[in-house]
């Protein structure tokens, strides 16, 4: 009786199964990479210096723009350079151990490596300046940072979460002079929001186009 299968059939089957396993593993890792959240909601992100927004913003009343100087004109809010920190800390709390990395960085010229709190996927385009120009408050995305001893993610920034605002911006808009206010609350958000949509010339029909966030 002639042989039905090729002598190396068993080897080919094993190689095919190994290839299939490798492809499945790669797909699983890719899926986890796209869907995993780098930092859990409410969990403080460890930084080289335990910077407290509660102290600087809540207690001392420092405006967001003092440190995040590019937030009104750039896609990125910007990380403050060490010289911004040293504006105060060349004189204040210079002997505190927690501030030693700041002092060392200033003296050596070696920048600190801050950990991102919000890290959107590379296929998502987000521009801080346009949101501020259209009256979206910092607190809408970043939460009450003025109450955070250590900075943590307050919102998921998922596609579903972003679309909730893009589909009904009137629920979130505020006057431009209140964008950086942490505790501002309107008397009638809906009425104000609809008026601001007209005032800021917001094209609500285009807000949910794929190309707005995916470029």
Buried (B, 14 or more C-beta within 10 A) or exposed (E): EEEEEEEEEEEEEEEEEEEEEEEEEEEEEEEEEEEEEEBEEEEBBEBBBEBBBBEBBBEEEBEBBEBBBBBBEEEEBBBBBBEBBBEEBEEEEEEEEEBEBBBEBBEEEEEBEBEEBBEEEEEEEBEBBEBBBBBBBBBBBBBBBBEBEBBBBBBEBEEEEBEEBBEEBBEBBBBBEEBBBBEEEBEEBEEBBBBBBEBEEBEEEEBEEEEBBEE
